[in-house]
Amino acid sequence: MLNRASQTQDCASRLAALEGLLHKGPLTISAIQDRVLLASGSMTAAIDRLEKRGLVVRKSTSSDRRARIVQLTQEGERIAAEYFERHAKDLEELMSPLSAREKQQVYGSLKKLGLLAAQKLGARQPVQERQ
């Protein structure tokens, strides 16, 4: 059972990293961690697995050779876009019986929970949206 929980966490970490990179563009591992509220080791392991599958690459930055930027490959971008498009449709279908007001309440509650989780985990400033 513990192994299954670990596998689920790893899968969630990889999906969270893909989502962050898809919507924010290339980021450092620490910026991805801040965005998805994961521990350093968990995120590094997730990025390692994504890199082995050819979905992301690590690149040095010109301003700081110690810092590494993680970027989606073309295949990574394709897979992430397909997955999250399907996920959005599933959520839309799941919430279709709710009124507009109920949807706003759910959204507000989830946002509040996310902010509380970020505070509890001591997350740094959130990553800005990619333009």
N, C-alpha and C positions, 0 to 999 in steps of 0.2 A: 504494500500500500504506500509506503514511504517513497519507493522508487517511482510509482505512478505519479505521486504528487510532485516529485522532482522533475519528471518529464513534462508534466503540465506546466510547471513554472518556467522551464526552459523554452517550451513552445511559446508561451505568453511573452517571454522576454524577447524572443526573436521577432514575433509579430509586432511588439511595441517598438522595437528598433526600426523595423521596416516602415512602420507607419510614420514615425518621427522623421526618417530620412525622406520618405515620399513627400510629406507635406512641408517640411522645413528646409530641405536641401542638405548638402553636405554639412556634417556636424562633428565635433569632437566627441569622444566616448563620454566624457564628463557632461557635455551638453545633452546627450541622449539620456544619460542617467537622470539628470535633473528633470527632464521632460516626462519620463516614464516612472520615476520614483523607484529605481532599482539600485541595489548595492553594486559596487564596483566589480566584484568578482562575477556576479551574475551577468552583468552587461558585457564584460570582456569575453566570457564564455559564449554568450549568444552571438557576439560579433565574430568570434573565431569560427563558429559553425556556419554562419552566413557566408563568411569569406571562403570556407572550404567548398561550399556549394556554388560559388561563383556569383553570389547575389550582391556582394559588397566588395569594395577595395579600400585599403587604407593608404592614405597619401600624406606625405610631409607637407607642411605649410611653408611658404616662402618667408614668413615673418618669424617663425620659431621652429627650428628643425626638430626640437624635442616633441612638439605637439603633432599629433596625427589626426587627420580628418578622415572620417568614414563617409564613403559615397556609394550610392547604389550603382550597380552596373546596369547596362541596358536590360539584361535578363531580370535583374532584381527589380528594376522599375516596372517592367511588364508584369511580373508575378505579383508585386505589391499592389499595383493599380487594379489588376483583375480581382485579387482577393478582397480589397477594401470596397470595390464597386459592388461585389456580390454581398459583402457584409452590410453595406448601406441599404441594399434592397431588402435583405432579410430583416433588418431593424425597422424599415419602413412598413413592411408587411406585418411585423409583430405589433407595431403601434397603430396600425390602421383602424382598429376598433375604437381608439381613444379620440375624444374631441380635441380640438385645438388647445383648449384650456388645460385639459388633462396632460397633453403632450408637453406643454410649457411647464407644468408642475413637475413632471418626471425629469425634464431637462434641468430645471432649477435645483431639484433635489440631488441629482447626480453631480452637478457642478459644485454644489455645496459640499458633498461628500469628498469630491476630489480635492477641493481646497483644504478641507480639514485633514485629509490624509497627508497632503503636502506639508502642512504645518506640523503635524505630528512627527513626520519623518525628517523634518528640518531641511526641506528642499530649499535650494537657492532660488534666485530669481528665475521665473519661467523663461524659456527660450521664446524670442519674438517670432511672430508669424512671418513666413517667407512671403515676399511681395509677388 
